[in-house]
Amino acid sequence: MLVLASASPRRRELLAQVGYRFRVHPAHIPEDPLPLEDPIVYVTRLAREKAEAVYRELSAIDDPAEKRRLDGQSSFLAVLGADTTVTIDNTILGKPEDAADAARILRLLSGRTHRVVTGVALVTANRTEVAAEVTAVRFLTLSEEEIANYIATGEPMDKAGAYGIQGRAARWIPRIEGCYFNVMGLPLALVSSLLDSCKY
């Protein structure tokens, strides 16, 4: 049984898009970066912690009915964790706290190239595999009016870097270097390689 340790609707849609069958069981762990933590270290740490937390939780189920239901799906448990952040000048830009913070982040991205980094982790009974994907994203220069109008849509508020490439912000992105799906939150080729490595 494959379990996605994430509540993200985008990750759920992407994983289903390439044909995987899975359950969703979100992890609930602190997501604050450690002092001076490198962005790649940060996202891979969180991905691993999310996957490990859910694996421990599901492995410890002692309700007989729930165990029978899970065992009926598959006796092999694999938990996939993921975390995405946006960085510029090696500074981690998380989800905006409010509209003012979203505007601050979008001003930082305006007219520049930033990096989107996703860490992924796959936890099974026998192994833990961790990897990261990095994509460079170029933004056009944004006016204050464009920033304000975008924030008014509400789209930036639940997204790392205060934008979604699959939404209205797409018109400001003339090019990327790397995996498009990584910018959405789940690098599908990398995830498929991890799943293949554990013979899922």
Order of alpha helices (4+ residues) and beta strands (2+ residues): beta-alpha-beta-alpha-alpha-beta-beta-alpha-beta-beta-alpha-beta-alpha-alpha
